[in-house]
Amino acid sequence: MPRIFVWWRQECQLHGFLPERARGRDHGHDERGTTMTGVDPSRLDDQQLMKELETIHRTRHDTLLYGSNDALRAHNERMAQLEGEYLRRNPRRLVSAGRTREGARERGCGEATAPGTSGT
């Protein structure tokens, strides 16, 4: 098996995105409606929260392309929980001028900016 597929499969298994049959746990019953919620984000320390956010953002594209509707719904819910907790803890986070509507208009198409850069 190619290494990238093995990594992807492990990530999907870790986050519950593969169907039960693919995980070798098809018990003949329907588990739709059950959500894999993980640890309550308010119980994570700052470093754990950032790690969870990085992981969920990294797996987002594959979940959108290959996940079931239930997996995508669970991913959306978990992402909202994690991002909500991050925003609650960091209400005055640094916002790059280039990431605002006005900054995007000034920047033009195809240019990217990071926090702390002028956007030009």
C-alpha positions as CSV (number, residue, x, y, z in Angstrom):
1,M,0.0,0.0,0.0
2,P,1.3,3.5,-0.7
3,R,2.4,5.3,2.4
4,I,0.1,8.3,1.8
5,F,-2.9,6.0,1.7
6,V,-1.9,4.3,4.9
7,W,-1.5,7.7,6.6
8,W,-4.8,8.9,5.3
9,R,-6.5,5.7,6.4
10,Q,-5.0,6.1,9.9
11,E,-6.1,9.7,10.1
12,C,-9.7,8.7,9.0
13,Q,-9.8,5.9,11.6
14,L,-8.5,8.2,14.3
15,H,-11.3,10.7,13.6
16,G,-14.0,8.2,12.8
17,F,-14.4,9.1,9.1
18,L,-14.3,5.6,7.7
19,P,-17.4,3.4,7.5
20,E,-17.6,0.7,10.2
21,R,-17.1,-2.0,7.5
22,A,-13.8,-0.4,6.4
23,R,-12.7,-0.3,10.1
24,G,-13.4,-4.0,10.5
25,R,-16.2,-3.3,13.0
26,D,-19.4,-3.9,11.0
27,H,-21.7,-5.2,13.7
28,G,-24.8,-5.2,11.5
29,H,-26.5,-2.2,13.1
30,D,-27.0,1.3,12.0
31,E,-24.9,3.9,13.9
32,R,-26.2,7.0,12.1
33,G,-27.1,9.8,14.4
34,T,-24.3,9.0,16.8
35,T,-21.6,11.6,16.9
36,M,-18.0,11.2,17.8
37,T,-17.5,14.3,19.9
38,G,-14.1,14.0,21.5
39,V,-13.0,15.8,24.6
40,D,-14.9,18.9,25.5
41,P,-12.8,21.8,24.0
42,S,-13.1,23.8,27.3
43,R,-11.2,21.0,29.0
44,L,-8.2,21.2,26.6
45,D,-5.2,23.3,27.5
46,D,-4.1,25.9,24.9
47,Q,-1.5,23.6,23.3
48,Q,-4.0,20.7,23.1
49,L,-6.6,23.0,21.6
50,M,-4.2,24.2,18.9
51,K,-3.2,20.6,18.1
52,E,-6.9,19.6,17.7
53,L,-7.5,22.6,15.5
54,E,-4.5,21.8,13.3
55,T,-5.6,18.2,13.0
56,I,-9.2,19.0,12.1
57,H,-8.2,21.6,9.5
58,R,-5.7,19.2,8.0
59,T,-8.3,16.5,7.6
60,R,-11.1,18.8,6.4
61,H,-10.5,18.4,2.6
62,D,-10.5,14.6,2.7
63,T,-13.6,14.6,4.8
64,L,-15.4,16.9,2.4
65,L,-14.4,14.8,-0.6
66,Y,-14.6,11.3,0.8
67,G,-16.5,11.3,4.0
68,S,-20.1,10.2,4.4
69,N,-22.8,12.9,5.2
70,D,-22.7,11.8,8.8
71,A,-18.9,12.1,8.9
72,L,-19.1,15.6,7.4
73,R,-21.8,16.6,9.8
74,A,-19.7,15.4,12.8
75,H,-16.6,17.1,11.4
76,N,-18.6,20.4,11.0
77,E,-19.8,20.1,14.6
78,R,-16.4,19.4,16.0
79,M,-14.8,22.1,14.0
80,A,-17.4,24.6,15.3
81,Q,-16.8,23.5,18.9
82,L,-13.0,23.8,18.6
83,E,-13.1,27.1,16.7
84,G,-15.6,28.6,19.1
85,E,-13.4,27.7,22.1
86,Y,-10.4,29.3,20.4
87,L,-12.3,32.5,19.7
88,R,-13.7,32.5,23.3
89,R,-10.1,32.3,24.7
90,N,-8.7,34.8,22.2
91,P,-11.2,37.6,21.7
92,R,-8.5,40.1,20.9
93,R,-6.5,37.8,18.5
94,L,-4.2,39.4,16.0
95,V,-6.1,40.0,12.7
96,S,-4.1,40.7,9.6
97,A,-5.2,43.8,7.7
98,G,-4.9,41.7,4.5
99,R,-7.5,39.3,5.8
100,T,-10.3,41.9,6.1
101,R,-12.6,42.8,3.2
102,E,-10.9,46.1,2.7
103,G,-7.4,44.5,2.8
104,A,-8.5,41.8,0.4
105,R,-9.7,44.5,-2.1
106,E,-6.3,46.4,-1.8
107,R,-4.3,43.2,-2.0
108,G,-5.8,42.0,-5.3
109,C,-6.3,38.5,-6.6
110,G,-3.9,35.7,-5.7
111,E,-1.8,37.5,-3.1
112,A,-1.7,36.0,0.4
113,T,-0.8,37.7,3.7
114,A,0.1,36.5,7.2
115,P,-0.7,38.3,10.5
116,G,1.8,41.1,11.0
117,T,2.4,41.7,7.3
118,S,1.3,44.8,5.5
119,G,-0.3,42.9,2.6
120,T,1.8,44.6,-0.1
